[in-house]
Amino acid sequence: MMVDVARRIGELLVEEGACAPTAVREALQAQVIFGGRLGTNLLEHGAVTEETLARALGRRRGCPFHAGPVRPEREALRAVPAVLADRWELVPVRLEGRRLTALACDPTDLAMLDEVAFATDKEVAPVLAAEARIWALLRGAYGLVRQLRGVELDVEPGAGRIPTPTRAAADAAAPAADLMDEAEFEELYGGLAAAATRGGESQPADGGDDGVIDLVEELEPEPLAFDQAVGALRGAAGRDAIAQVVLRYARSRLRRAVLFTVHRGAVQGWAGLGEALAGRDVGAIRLRLGTPGVLDTVVRTRAHFLGPLPRTEANVRMLKALGGGVPANALLVPILALGRVVNVLYADGGRGELVDADGVGELLILATRIAQSYEALAARV
């Protein structure tokens, strides 16, 4: 459905001479792999301006639009809880009596308008804004993190802010020296060689209960066998379905699995299942490429990695953001599409544990099938 709506927006922009047909096609292909709305991908490629996009979207939906920086009033921000702004991708900017003016990706969404009006006891006056503008405002006003793209829009200086950083965002922002103390790293890493010689029978460094919540969450989707995963990939309707397939298979063999998106010189958390990930915002994890670490190595070499994680600042930040301690080793697999690495699958056996080598071959095969699924979806746009 999203592709159909996106195509109509793309056709409107082409008809108006706002961008070339080839730019729309490239943006649609990027949308298949990296998500976001078509407009965000067009902005990222420099194919349209924010004002041109917002004007076309407003005309398409028959509603007022806004483009450019805006300074949300603190009173307006206080009227809408962060959880509501996050759910509906809506940012309140002005409060005049009972009238609440808010920017939204889809001002015509009646369910959104009803819930916000009920929660705030205000009359909501929605104004359309581009997704990239909403994301920038959510980050600037509420501290809510979206998968950062190659679009960096200015936020009006002095905007009121209601800080609500996620746990993962706060962890990732902490200085590297504070992420994990020296004794913990030395103790954990000191036992890796012995663990390897025992064939994966390693224990947590303290030898007892490490306080980590058991991985089997009631609401976690059922793991998939390899044949089930291959079959599901053939019929995957989009990137989120692909992510669920690969994570559910990885969870059948390992205790923690995370998918990263590789885009515009950075590695961004996308989705994950497993140990200590419940309640964590994987999407808040962002690491720059070019910094020594396993993610950078896998992207640069386009080859998988299996082994203990070297102690580098990037690796420490990643592990701390994921929670659950340091594994004895980890598996990272690059996923290629459209001629480059677009995702990295990270998996491990949990704190102090070894990856079962028997599942590595199947994960490598699955990575190839994921790339084929991406290519098939991109070919259909």
C-alpha atoms as a printed R data frame, in Angstrom:
    type eleno elety resid chain resno      x       y       z
1   ATOM     1    CA   MET     A     1  0.000   0.000   0.000
2   ATOM     2    CA   MET     A     2  2.807   2.398   0.869
3   ATOM     3    CA   VAL     A     3  4.406   1.886  -2.539
4   ATOM     4    CA   ASP     A     4  1.047   2.689  -4.250
5   ATOM     5    CA   VAL     A     5  0.675   5.939  -2.298
6   ATOM     6    CA   ALA     A     6  4.342   6.765  -2.875
7   ATOM     7    CA   ARG     A     7  3.969   6.134  -6.581
8   ATOM     8    CA   ARG     A     8  1.066   8.582  -6.774
9   ATOM     9    CA   ILE     A     9  3.116  11.263  -5.000
10  ATOM    10    CA   GLY     A    10  5.997  10.524  -7.336
11  ATOM    11    CA   GLU     A    11  3.756  10.791 -10.384
12  ATOM    12    CA   LEU     A    12  2.414  14.131  -9.146
13  ATOM    13    CA   LEU     A    13  5.937  15.510  -8.701
14  ATOM    14    CA   VAL     A    14  6.953  14.314 -12.156
15  ATOM    15    CA   GLU     A    15  3.808  15.776 -13.775
16  ATOM    16    CA   GLU     A    16  4.575  19.139 -12.191
17  ATOM    17    CA   GLY     A    17  8.181  19.001 -13.391
18  ATOM    18    CA   ALA     A    18  9.460  18.996  -9.810
19  ATOM    19    CA   CYS     A    19 11.738  15.995 -10.347
20  ATOM    20    CA   ALA     A    20 12.771  13.510 -13.010
21  ATOM    21    CA   PRO     A    21 11.178  10.050 -13.417
22  ATOM    22    CA   THR     A    22 14.573   8.422 -12.846
23  ATOM    23    CA   ALA     A    23 14.856  10.195  -9.470
24  ATOM    24    CA   VAL     A    24 11.480   8.820  -8.392
25  ATOM    25    CA   ARG     A    25 12.468   5.294  -9.422
26  ATOM    26    CA   GLU     A    26 15.778   5.495  -7.521
27  ATOM    27    CA   ALA     A    27 13.954   6.841  -4.455
28  ATOM    28    CA   LEU     A    28 11.401   4.016  -4.627
29  ATOM    29    CA   GLN     A    29 14.216   1.455  -4.746
30  ATOM    30    CA   ALA     A    30 15.897   3.111  -1.757
31  ATOM    31    CA   GLN     A    31 12.562   3.066   0.078
32  ATOM    32    CA   VAL     A    32 12.359  -0.720  -0.352
33  ATOM    33    CA   ILE     A    33 15.679  -1.179   1.445
34  ATOM    34    CA   PHE     A    34 15.933   1.752   3.851
35  ATOM    35    CA   GLY     A    35 12.281   2.503   4.590
36  ATOM    36    CA   GLY     A    36 10.811   5.918   5.205
37  ATOM    37    CA   ARG     A    37  8.350   7.679   2.933
38  ATOM    38    CA   LEU     A    38  9.107   8.395  -0.700
39  ATOM    39    CA   GLY     A    39  9.509  12.096   0.058
40  ATOM    40    CA   THR     A    40 12.246  11.396   2.615
41  ATOM    41    CA   ASN     A    41 14.142   9.351   0.050
42  ATOM    42    CA   LEU     A    42 13.701  12.073  -2.600
43  ATOM    43    CA   LEU     A    43 15.022  14.677  -0.163
44  ATOM    44    CA   GLU     A    44 17.924  12.409   0.676
45  ATOM    45    CA   HIS     A    45 18.841  12.138  -3.012
46  ATOM    46    CA   GLY     A    46 18.548  15.908  -3.444
47  ATOM    47    CA   ALA     A    47 15.807  15.387  -6.045
48  ATOM    48    CA   VAL     A    48 13.337  17.885  -4.497
49  ATOM    49    CA   THR     A    49 13.334  20.662  -1.934
50  ATOM    50    CA   GLU     A    50 11.419  20.413   1.329
51  ATOM    51    CA   GLU     A    51  9.039  23.185   0.242
52  ATOM    52    CA   THR     A    52  8.318  21.563  -3.136
53  ATOM    53    CA   LEU     A    53  7.642  18.243  -1.444
54  ATOM    54    CA   ALA     A    54  5.432  19.685   1.300
55  ATOM    55    CA   ARG     A    55  3.444  21.709  -1.244
56  ATOM    56    CA   ALA     A    56  2.826  18.611  -3.395
57  ATOM    57    CA   LEU     A    57  1.843  16.527  -0.363
58  ATOM    58    CA   GLY     A    58 -0.524  19.236   0.829
59  ATOM    59    CA   ARG     A    59 -2.141  19.410  -2.572
60  ATOM    60    CA   ARG     A    60 -2.359  15.632  -2.718
61  ATOM    61    CA   ARG     A    61 -4.159  15.442   0.652
62  ATOM    62    CA   GLY     A    62 -6.049  18.706   0.336
63  ATOM    63    CA   CYS     A    63 -4.697  20.264   3.546
64  ATOM    64    CA   PRO     A    64 -2.435  23.134   4.669
65  ATOM    65    CA   PHE     A    65  1.303  22.466   4.740
66  ATOM    66    CA   HIS     A    66  4.462  23.805   6.362
67  ATOM    67    CA   ALA     A    67  8.110  23.727   5.269
68  ATOM    68    CA   GLY     A    68 11.220  25.060   6.974
69  ATOM    69    CA   PRO     A    69 12.305  25.556  10.614
70  ATOM    70    CA   VAL     A    70  9.654  26.152  13.259
71  ATOM    71    CA   ARG     A    71  9.934  26.909  16.966
72  ATOM    72    CA   PRO     A    72  7.478  24.771  18.981
73  ATOM    73    CA   GLU     A    73  6.052  26.534  22.019
74  ATOM    74    CA   ARG     A    74  6.888  24.856  25.316
75  ATOM    75    CA   GLU     A    75  3.226  24.979  26.380
76  ATOM    76    CA   ALA     A    76  2.233  23.148  23.198
77  ATOM    77    CA   LEU     A    77  4.874  20.468  23.729
78  ATOM    78    CA   ARG     A    78  3.750  19.949  27.317
79  ATOM    79    CA   ALA     A    79  0.206  19.354  26.109
80  ATOM    80    CA   VAL     A    80  1.180  16.264  24.087
81  ATOM    81    CA   PRO     A    81  3.033  13.416  25.865
82  ATOM    82    CA   ALA     A    82  6.137  12.061  24.138
83  ATOM    83    CA   VAL     A    83  4.560   8.617  23.744
84  ATOM    84    CA   LEU     A    84  1.703  10.148  21.747
85  ATOM    85    CA   ALA     A    85  4.007  12.263  19.577
86  ATOM    86    CA   ASP     A    86  6.128   9.188  18.951
87  ATOM    87    CA   ARG     A    87  3.198   6.933  18.029
88  ATOM    88    CA   TRP     A    88  1.611   9.345  15.554
89  ATOM    89    CA   GLU     A    89  4.723  11.228  14.357
90  ATOM    90    CA   LEU     A    90  3.115  14.496  15.366
91  ATOM    91    CA   VAL     A    91  4.721  17.625  16.859
92  ATOM    92    CA   PRO     A    92  2.596  20.333  18.551
93  ATOM    93    CA   VAL     A    93  3.910  23.801  17.748
94  ATOM    94    CA   ARG     A    94  1.340  26.316  19.034
95  ATOM    95    CA   LEU     A    95 -1.334  26.468  21.724
96  ATOM    96    CA   GLU     A    96 -3.929  29.245  21.619
97  ATOM    97    CA   GLY     A    97 -6.660  28.683  24.169
98  ATOM    98    CA   ARG     A    98 -8.094  25.264  23.331
99  ATOM    99    CA   ARG     A    99 -6.713  25.273  19.780
100 ATOM   100    CA   LEU     A   100 -3.599  23.127  19.368
101 ATOM   101    CA   THR     A   101 -1.722  23.509  16.079
102 ATOM   102    CA   ALA     A   102  0.409  20.468  15.295
103 ATOM   103    CA   LEU     A   103  2.582  19.317  12.410
104 ATOM   104    CA   ALA     A   104  1.944  15.774  11.194
105 ATOM   105    CA   CYS     A   105  2.936  13.473   8.355
106 ATOM   106    CA   ASP     A   106 -0.721  12.680   7.687
107 ATOM   107    CA   PRO     A   107 -3.131  15.362   8.965
108 ATOM   108    CA   THR     A   108 -6.081  13.442   7.478
109 ATOM   109    CA   ASP     A   109 -5.658  10.476   9.863
110 ATOM   110    CA   LEU     A   110 -8.909  10.596  11.860
111 ATOM   111    CA   ALA     A   111 -7.742   8.007  14.421
112 ATOM   112    CA   MET     A   112 -4.727  10.188  15.211
113 ATOM   113    CA   LEU     A   113 -6.816  13.348  15.507
114 ATOM   114    CA   ASP     A   114 -9.340  11.658  17.779
115 ATOM   115    CA   GLU     A   115 -6.714  10.214  20.141
116 ATOM   116    CA   VAL     A   116 -4.704  13.436  20.402
117 ATOM   117    CA   ALA     A   117 -7.858  15.505  20.956
118 ATOM   118    CA   PHE     A   118 -9.067  13.097  23.663
119 ATOM   119    CA   ALA     A   119 -5.685  12.937  25.414
120 ATOM   120    CA   THR     A   120 -5.136  16.712  25.412
121 ATOM   121    CA   ASP     A   121 -8.740  17.944  25.656
122 ATOM   122    CA   LYS     A   122 -7.855  20.353  22.846
123 ATOM   123    CA   GLU     A   123 -9.145  21.126  19.382
124 ATOM   124    CA   VAL     A   124 -6.387  19.847  17.104
125 ATOM   125    CA   ALA     A   125 -5.537  21.894  14.011
126 ATOM   126    CA   PRO     A   126 -3.236  19.634  11.954
127 ATOM   127    CA   VAL     A   127 -0.775  20.960   9.371
128 ATOM   128    CA   LEU     A   128  1.104  18.697   6.987
129 ATOM   129    CA   ALA     A   129  4.908  18.571   7.102
130 ATOM   130    CA   ALA     A   130  7.445  16.323   5.396
131 ATOM   131    CA   GLU     A   131  8.443  13.201   7.321
132 ATOM   132    CA   ALA     A   132 12.050  14.416   7.542
133 ATOM   133    CA   ARG     A   133 10.898  17.666   9.177
134 ATOM   134    CA   ILE     A   134  8.757  15.767  11.689
135 ATOM   135    CA   TRP     A   135 11.694  13.479  12.524
136 ATOM   136    CA   ALA     A   136 13.990  16.474  13.085
137 ATOM   137    CA   LEU     A   137 11.410  18.082  15.382
138 ATOM   138    CA   LEU     A   138 10.773  14.869  17.320
139 ATOM   139    CA   ARG     A   139 14.495  14.627  17.967
140 ATOM   140    CA   GLY     A   140 14.910  18.293  18.828
141 ATOM   141    CA   ALA     A   141 11.766  18.734  20.929
142 ATOM   142    CA   TYR     A   142 11.306  15.354  22.626
143 ATOM   143    CA   GLY     A   143 14.663  13.615  22.228
144 ATOM   144    CA   LEU     A   144 12.936  10.864  20.213
145 ATOM   145    CA   VAL     A   145 15.297   9.160  17.803
146 ATOM   146    CA   ARG     A   146 14.363   8.004  14.328
147 ATOM   147    CA   GLN     A   147 16.680   6.178  11.944
148 ATOM   148    CA   LEU     A   148 18.788   9.095  10.809
149 ATOM   149    CA   ARG     A   149 18.967   9.565   7.068
150 ATOM   150    CA   GLY     A   150 21.090  11.722   4.762
151 ATOM   151    CA   VAL     A   151 18.645  14.576   5.393
152 ATOM   152    CA   GLU     A   152 19.638  16.945   8.166
153 ATOM   153    CA   LEU     A   153 17.077  19.732   8.610
154 ATOM   154    CA   ASP     A   154 17.707  22.659  10.904
155 ATOM   155    CA   VAL     A   155 15.551  23.006  14.005
156 ATOM   156    CA   GLU     A   156 14.652  26.563  14.992
157 ATOM   157    CA   PRO     A   157 17.096  27.815  17.676
158 ATOM   158    CA   GLY     A   158 15.560  28.207  21.088
159 ATOM   159    CA   ALA     A   159 12.810  25.682  20.508
160 ATOM   160    CA   GLY     A   160 11.269  24.398  23.703
161 ATOM   161    CA   ARG     A   161 12.366  20.874  24.503
162 ATOM   162    CA   ILE     A   162 10.881  18.120  26.584
163 ATOM   163    CA   PRO     A   163 13.881  15.793  27.046
164 ATOM   164    CA   THR     A   164 12.891  12.117  26.986
165 ATOM   165    CA   PRO     A   165 16.008  10.219  25.867
166 ATOM   166    CA   THR     A   166 15.655   6.467  25.508
167 ATOM   167    CA   ARG     A   167 17.835   4.156  27.564
168 ATOM   168    CA   ALA     A   168 19.770   3.010  24.500
169 ATOM   169    CA   ALA     A   169 20.269   6.582  23.319
170 ATOM   170    CA   ALA     A   170 21.569   7.611  26.722
171 ATOM   171    CA   ASP     A   171 23.905   4.599  26.872
172 ATOM   172    CA   ALA     A   172 25.258   5.232  23.389
173 ATOM   173    CA   ALA     A   173 25.870   8.907  24.187
174 ATOM   174    CA   ALA     A   174 27.895   8.175  27.339
175 ATOM   175    CA   PRO     A   175 31.704   8.525  27.203
176 ATOM   176    CA   ALA     A   176 33.416   5.288  26.256
177 ATOM   177    CA   ALA     A   177 35.296   5.146  29.544
178 ATOM   178    CA   ASP     A   178 32.020   4.921  31.418
179 ATOM   179    CA   LEU     A   179 30.396   2.219  29.315
180 ATOM   180    CA   MET     A   180 31.917  -0.777  31.019
181 ATOM   181    CA   ASP     A   181 34.476  -0.691  33.762
182 ATOM   182    CA   GLU     A   182 37.984  -2.060  33.345
183 ATOM   183    CA   ALA     A   183 37.501  -4.953  35.756
184 ATOM   184    CA   GLU     A   184 34.434  -6.255  33.919
185 ATOM   185    CA   PHE     A   185 36.160  -6.208  30.551
186 ATOM   186    CA   GLU     A   186 39.340  -7.820  31.820
187 ATOM   187    CA   GLU     A   187 37.397 -10.529  33.648
188 ATOM   188    CA   LEU     A   188 35.141 -11.327  30.717
189 ATOM   189    CA   TYR     A   189 37.797 -11.209  28.022
190 ATOM   190    CA   GLY     A   190 40.294 -13.065  30.150
191 ATOM   191    CA   GLY     A   191 38.099 -16.184  30.069
192 ATOM   192    CA   LEU     A   192 37.473 -16.314  26.338
193 ATOM   193    CA   ALA     A   193 40.402 -18.533  25.396
194 ATOM   194    CA   ALA     A   194 39.448 -21.051  28.067
195 ATOM   195    CA   ALA     A   195 35.838 -20.957  26.915
196 ATOM   196    CA   ALA     A   196 36.874 -21.696  23.345
197 ATOM   197    CA   THR     A   197 38.855 -24.765  24.402
198 ATOM   198    CA   ARG     A   198 35.840 -26.066  26.332
199 ATOM   199    CA   GLY     A   199 33.777 -26.055  23.147
200 ATOM   200    CA   GLY     A   200 31.288 -23.422  24.165
201 ATOM   201    CA   GLU     A   201 30.653 -24.498  27.777
202 ATOM   202    CA   SER     A   202 31.671 -21.104  29.149
203 ATOM   203    CA   GLN     A   203 29.866 -19.515  32.082
204 ATOM   204    CA   PRO     A   204 29.288 -15.864  33.018
205 ATOM   205    CA   ALA     A   205 32.437 -14.319  34.455
206 ATOM   206    CA   ASP     A   206 31.054 -14.230  37.974
207 ATOM   207    CA   GLY     A   207 30.173 -17.918  37.783
208 ATOM   208    CA   GLY     A   208 26.556 -17.388  38.810
209 ATOM   209    CA   ASP     A   209 23.340 -15.550  38.074
210 ATOM   210    CA   ASP     A   210 24.303 -12.400  36.151
211 ATOM   211    CA   GLY     A   211 20.928 -10.732  36.574
212 ATOM   212    CA   VAL     A   212 20.113 -10.889  32.863
213 ATOM   213    CA   ILE     A   213 16.444 -11.553  32.109
214 ATOM   214    CA   ASP     A   214 15.833 -14.846  30.326
215 ATOM   215    CA   LEU     A   215 15.565 -14.487  26.570
216 ATOM   216    CA   VAL     A   216 12.278 -16.288  26.075
217 ATOM   217    CA   GLU     A   217  9.794 -13.429  26.186
218 ATOM   218    CA   GLU     A   218  6.107 -14.258  26.038
219 ATOM   219    CA   LEU     A   219  5.500 -11.765  23.263
220 ATOM   220    CA   GLU     A   220  8.576 -12.637  21.221
221 ATOM   221    CA   PRO     A   221  7.614 -14.230  17.881
222 ATOM   222    CA   GLU     A   222  8.235 -17.944  17.421
223 ATOM   223    CA   PRO     A   223 11.669 -18.870  16.023
224 ATOM   224    CA   LEU     A   224 11.803 -20.151  12.440
225 ATOM   225    CA   ALA     A   225 13.596 -23.200  11.100
226 ATOM   226    CA   PHE     A   226 15.893 -22.687   8.110
227 ATOM   227    CA   ASP     A   227 13.449 -24.081   5.512
228 ATOM   228    CA   GLN     A   228 10.646 -21.973   6.962
229 ATOM   229    CA   ALA     A   229 12.797 -18.848   6.767
230 ATOM   230    CA   VAL     A   230 13.784 -19.482   3.139
231 ATOM   231    CA   GLY     A   231 10.144 -19.972   2.197
232 ATOM   232    CA   ALA     A   232  9.029 -16.870   4.079
233 ATOM   233    CA   LEU     A   233 11.641 -14.733   2.336
234 ATOM   234    CA   ARG     A   234 10.228 -15.709  -1.062
235 ATOM   235    CA   GLY     A   235  6.902 -14.146  -0.141
236 ATOM   236    CA   ALA     A   236  8.175 -11.217   1.958
237 ATOM   237    CA   ALA     A   237  6.136  -8.114   1.133
238 ATOM   238    CA   GLY     A   238  8.580  -5.515   2.444
239 ATOM   239    CA   ARG     A   239 11.686  -4.702   4.480
240 ATOM   240    CA   ASP     A   240  9.989  -5.158   7.864
241 ATOM   241    CA   ALA     A   241  8.800  -8.636   6.883
242 ATOM   242    CA   ILE     A   242 12.324  -9.496   5.741
243 ATOM   243    CA   ALA     A   243 13.733  -8.299   9.071
244 ATOM   244    CA   GLN     A   244 11.321 -10.441  11.071
245 ATOM   245    CA   VAL     A   245 12.184 -13.543   9.046
246 ATOM   246    CA   VAL     A   246 15.944 -13.256   9.498
247 ATOM   247    CA   LEU     A   247 15.697 -12.372  13.198
248 ATOM   248    CA   ARG     A   248 13.305 -15.219  13.950
249 ATOM   249    CA   TYR     A   249 15.633 -17.694  12.227
250 ATOM   250    CA   ALA     A   250 18.702 -16.302  14.007
251 ATOM   251    CA   ARG     A   251 16.863 -16.676  17.337
252 ATOM   252    CA   SER     A   252 16.351 -20.365  16.596
253 ATOM   253    CA   ARG     A   253 20.141 -20.833  16.763
254 ATOM   254    CA   LEU     A   254 21.417 -17.960  18.907
255 ATOM   255    CA   ARG     A   255 20.384 -15.979  21.959
256 ATOM   256    CA   ARG     A   256 20.557 -12.458  20.526
257 ATOM   257    CA   ALA     A   257 20.202 -11.135  16.964
258 ATOM   258    CA   VAL     A   258 20.220  -7.560  15.662
259 ATOM   259    CA   LEU     A   259 19.891  -6.079  12.186
260 ATOM   260    CA   PHE     A   260 21.738  -2.864  11.358
261 ATOM   261    CA   THR     A   261 21.136  -0.608   8.375
262 ATOM   262    CA   VAL     A   262 24.200   0.750   6.569
263 ATOM   263    CA   HIS     A   263 23.590   4.110   4.949
264 ATOM   264    CA   ARG     A   264 25.332   7.403   4.311
265 ATOM   265    CA   GLY     A   265 28.523   6.598   6.191
266 ATOM   266    CA   ALA     A   266 26.849   5.260   9.324
267 ATOM   267    CA   VAL     A   267 25.517   2.023  10.813
268 ATOM   268    CA   GLN     A   268 22.077   2.415  12.381
269 ATOM   269    CA   GLY     A   269 20.219  -0.054  14.581
270 ATOM   270    CA   TRP     A   270 17.065  -1.348  12.932
271 ATOM   271    CA   ALA     A   271 15.491  -4.299  14.756
272 ATOM   272    CA   GLY     A   272 16.458  -7.033  17.188
273 ATOM   273    CA   LEU     A   273 15.305 -10.024  19.205
274 ATOM   274    CA   GLY     A   274 16.782 -11.717  22.233
275 ATOM   275    CA   GLU     A   275 18.721 -11.252  25.422
276 ATOM   276    CA   ALA     A   276 18.408  -7.898  27.196
277 ATOM   277    CA   LEU     A   277 16.849  -6.312  24.092
278 ATOM   278    CA   ALA     A   278 13.335  -6.125  25.558
279 ATOM   279    CA   GLY     A   279 12.525  -2.490  26.236
280 ATOM   280    CA   ARG     A   280 15.647  -1.241  24.481
281 ATOM   281    CA   ASP     A   281 15.455   1.106  21.502
282 ATOM   282    CA   VAL     A   282 17.689  -0.637  18.988
283 ATOM   283    CA   GLY     A   283 16.925   2.144  16.518
284 ATOM   284    CA   ALA     A   284 18.767   4.626  18.752
285 ATOM   285    CA   ILE     A   285 22.110   2.898  18.103
286 ATOM   286    CA   ARG     A   286 24.179   4.798  15.554
287 ATOM   287    CA   LEU     A   287 27.887   4.393  14.837
288 ATOM   288    CA   ARG     A   288 29.946   6.244  12.259
289 ATOM   289    CA   LEU     A   289 31.809   4.145   9.717
290 ATOM   290    CA   GLY     A   290 35.558   4.672   9.651
291 ATOM   291    CA   THR     A   291 35.855   4.070  13.408
292 ATOM   292    CA   PRO     A   292 37.713   0.832  14.261
293 ATOM   293    CA   GLY     A   293 35.228  -1.903  15.154
294 ATOM   294    CA   VAL     A   294 33.649  -5.069  13.810
295 ATOM   295    CA   LEU     A   295 30.779  -3.276  12.086
296 ATOM   296    CA   ASP     A   296 33.193  -1.094  10.148
297 ATOM   297    CA   THR     A   297 35.339  -4.121   9.253
298 ATOM   298    CA   VAL     A   298 32.393  -6.136   7.920
299 ATOM   299    CA   VAL     A   299 31.083  -3.232   5.823
300 ATOM   300    CA   ARG     A   300 34.520  -2.380   4.449
301 ATOM   301    CA   THR     A   301 35.569  -5.947   3.572
302 ATOM   302    CA   ARG     A   302 32.087  -7.219   2.628
303 ATOM   303    CA   ALA     A   303 33.016 -10.419   4.451
304 ATOM   304    CA   HIS     A   304 31.493 -12.046   7.511
305 ATOM   305    CA   PHE     A   305 33.197 -11.978  10.914
306 ATOM   306    CA   LEU     A   306 33.219 -14.757  13.512
307 ATOM   307    CA   GLY     A   307 35.293 -14.384  16.630
308 ATOM   308    CA   PRO     A   308 35.816 -12.501  19.909
309 ATOM   309    CA   LEU     A   309 35.047  -8.781  19.703
310 ATOM   310    CA   PRO     A   310 38.186  -6.673  20.033
311 ATOM   311    CA   ARG     A   311 38.001  -3.993  22.665
312 ATOM   312    CA   THR     A   312 37.528  -0.835  20.606
313 ATOM   313    CA   GLU     A   313 35.423   2.208  21.424
314 ATOM   314    CA   ALA     A   314 32.893   1.356  18.693
315 ATOM   315    CA   ASN     A   315 32.544  -2.255  19.882
316 ATOM   316    CA   VAL     A   316 32.128  -1.145  23.501
317 ATOM   317    CA   ARG     A   317 29.409   1.335  22.533
318 ATOM   318    CA   MET     A   318 27.563  -1.283  20.521
319 ATOM   319    CA   LEU     A   319 27.655  -3.895  23.306
320 ATOM   320    CA   LYS     A   320 26.648  -1.423  25.984
321 ATOM   321    CA   ALA     A   321 23.709  -0.205  23.889
322 ATOM   322    CA   LEU     A   322 22.583  -3.795  23.289
323 ATOM   323    CA   GLY     A   323 22.950  -4.774  26.935
324 ATOM   324    CA   GLY     A   324 23.476  -8.302  28.200
325 ATOM   325    CA   GLY     A   325 27.243  -8.254  28.647
326 ATOM   326    CA   VAL     A   326 30.133  -9.410  26.451
327 ATOM   327    CA   PRO     A   327 29.764 -12.679  24.476
328 ATOM   328    CA   ALA     A   328 32.661 -15.078  24.021
329 ATOM   329    CA   ASN     A   329 32.411 -14.462  20.293
330 ATOM   330    CA   ALA     A   330 29.972 -13.003  17.788
331 ATOM   331    CA   LEU     A   331 28.901 -13.489  14.184
332 ATOM   332    CA   LEU     A   332 28.398 -10.557  11.832
333 ATOM   333    CA   VAL     A   333 27.142 -11.098   8.283
334 ATOM   334    CA   PRO     A   334 26.971  -8.394   5.582
335 ATOM   335    CA   ILE     A   335 23.831  -8.242   3.428
336 ATOM   336    CA   LEU     A   336 24.357  -6.805  -0.034
337 ATOM   337    CA   ALA     A   337 21.809  -5.249  -2.380
338 ATOM   338    CA   LEU     A   338 22.069  -2.894  -5.339
339 ATOM   339    CA   GLY     A   339 25.826  -3.388  -5.371
340 ATOM   340    CA   ARG     A   340 26.675  -2.499  -1.762
341 ATOM   341    CA   VAL     A   341 26.301  -3.528   1.875
342 ATOM   342    CA   VAL     A   342 22.893  -2.317   3.072
343 ATOM   343    CA   ASN     A   343 22.513  -4.327   6.291
344 ATOM   344    CA   VAL     A   344 24.654  -6.175   8.808
345 ATOM   345    CA   LEU     A   345 23.252  -9.058  10.842
346 ATOM   346    CA   TYR     A   346 24.810  -9.309  14.309
347 ATOM   347    CA   ALA     A   347 24.257 -12.456  16.398
348 ATOM   348    CA   ASP     A   348 25.783 -13.961  19.524
349 ATOM   349    CA   GLY     A   349 25.180 -16.664  22.113
350 ATOM   350    CA   GLY     A   350 24.734 -14.340  25.068
351 ATOM   351    CA   ARG     A   351 27.081 -13.220  27.813
352 ATOM   352    CA   GLY     A   352 30.251 -15.283  27.911
353 ATOM   353    CA   GLU     A   353 28.882 -17.816  25.414
354 ATOM   354    CA   LEU     A   354 30.145 -19.043  22.045
355 ATOM   355    CA   VAL     A   355 28.270 -18.961  18.743
356 ATOM   356    CA   ASP     A   356 27.358 -22.468  17.598
357 ATOM   357    CA   ALA     A   357 29.416 -22.919  14.444
358 ATOM   358    CA   ASP     A   358 26.829 -25.314  12.996
359 ATOM   359    CA   GLY     A   359 24.445 -22.442  12.279
360 ATOM   360    CA   VAL     A   360 26.951 -20.134  10.597
361 ATOM   361    CA   GLY     A   361 26.653 -21.704   7.142
362 ATOM   362    CA   GLU     A   362 22.868 -21.424   7.135
363 ATOM   363    CA   LEU     A   363 23.024 -17.777   8.205
364 ATOM   364    CA   LEU     A   364 25.406 -17.037   5.325
365 ATOM   365    CA   ILE     A   365 23.011 -18.722   2.897
366 ATOM   366    CA   LEU     A   366 20.111 -16.769   4.376
367 ATOM   367    CA   ALA     A   367 22.003 -13.491   3.878
368 ATOM   368    CA   THR     A   368 22.187 -14.287   0.164
369 ATOM   369    CA   ARG     A   369 18.457 -15.031   0.069
370 ATOM   370    CA   ILE     A   370 17.747 -11.718   1.818
371 ATOM   371    CA   ALA     A   371 19.696  -9.893  -0.881
372 ATOM   372    CA   GLN     A   372 17.635 -11.688  -3.520
373 ATOM   373    CA   SER     A   373 14.421 -10.629  -1.777
374 ATOM   374    CA   TYR     A   374 15.544  -7.005  -1.774
375 ATOM   375    CA   GLU     A   375 16.421  -7.178  -5.457
376 ATOM   376    CA   ALA     A   376 13.042  -8.698  -6.296
377 ATOM   377    CA   LEU     A   377 11.156  -6.006  -4.367
378 ATOM   378    CA   ALA     A   378 13.243  -3.237  -5.929
379 ATOM   379    CA   ALA     A   379 12.599  -4.621  -9.412
380 ATOM   380    CA   ARG     A   380  8.846  -4.333  -8.875
381 ATOM   381    CA   VAL     A   381  8.727  -0.617  -8.103
